[in-house]
Each structure stands twice: as structure tokens, then as C-alpha cells.
Amino acid sequence: MAVESTFDLVSEFNYQELINAVDQTRKEVLARYDLKDSKTVLELSNKELIITTDGELHLTSVRDILETKALRRGLALKIFSYGKMEETGGLRVRQVITLNQGINAELAKQIQKLVRDKFPKVQVRIQGEALRVGSKSKDTLQEVIVFIREHEAEFPVPIQFINYR
């Protein structure tokens, strides 16, 4: 009897690389002539990043720098979910950027349905914030991976494949 082969479908990012990208952004903001006196503050927590600066133009520049640094460190831009720009006192603006990690239940069901419609013999099980995809054929699993990569633009979070067995 054939043993079932599996892989896990997750949405993760390397938090240390994000810390490094934010630190590099802070350094560049302090060094750039147009941003040097903007009193820009970047506050990073486990779930969000808050940017406070002196206006919408500076905010846009800081976001561009952050995205560039994140891409250079191998982070997908889909991990950033930009909130609305808020005006704070003293002509300053603030933006909360939520960090997307994990596959929520709604997206997991969408992916599960998408895979099952195309590959009826494949088992897709939701396990918390991840999906386990299993099949008796490793070739079928390879086809599923290719299929998901082709549809990756439809998903609001970056997708990775781990624990292929």
C-alpha cells in the first residue's frame, strides 16, 4: 500500500529580516537630506509597524524606502497591509501597517476549494493557520504546487511550501 505524501502550505516571513529592513530604513531616513529633519519614527511590534512623520510626502518616501529594503532582504510586499493615513497633532501624520502572517480561515477555505476542484484525489486539511495537502502520488503534489504558484497573485498573503515528505 502506498504511503501518503504531504506538504504544508503556510504564510510566514522571517521576522529578523523585517527587523533588519526597519533598522536600515531608520538609518537611511536619518541620512537622506530630504528626510533628515522630518522626525520620522518607526515603531515595530509583533503584529504591526507604525510610521509617524511630518506629512504625506515624507510618509510616501519612508514607505518606498521600507519596501525597497524589505525586497532586498527577501520579504514579500504582501506582508504589509497598509492602514489609513491619520493626521495627528502638529501637522504630523501616522500610518499603521499590519503585518500579514498566517492563512486565515476564509482564505484557507478558498484555497481548499480551489485545489479540490482541480485535483479531486488530493486531500487538503486546514490545520490552524496552515493547510496540509496530501496525496498518494508525489507527481500530483508537484502539480498542486505549480497550480498554487500560478494562482498566487489572487491571494492577499505570500504563500510558502514547507515539510514536503
Secondary structure, 3 states (H helix, E strand, C coil): CCCCEEEEEECCCCHHHHHHHHHHHHHHHHHCCCCCCCCCEEEECCCEEEEEECCHHHHHHHHHHHHHHHHHCCCCHHHEEEEEEEEECCCEEEEEEEECCCCCHHHHHHHHHHHHHHCCCCEEEEECCEEEEEECCHHHHHHHHHHHHHCHHHCCCCCEEECCC
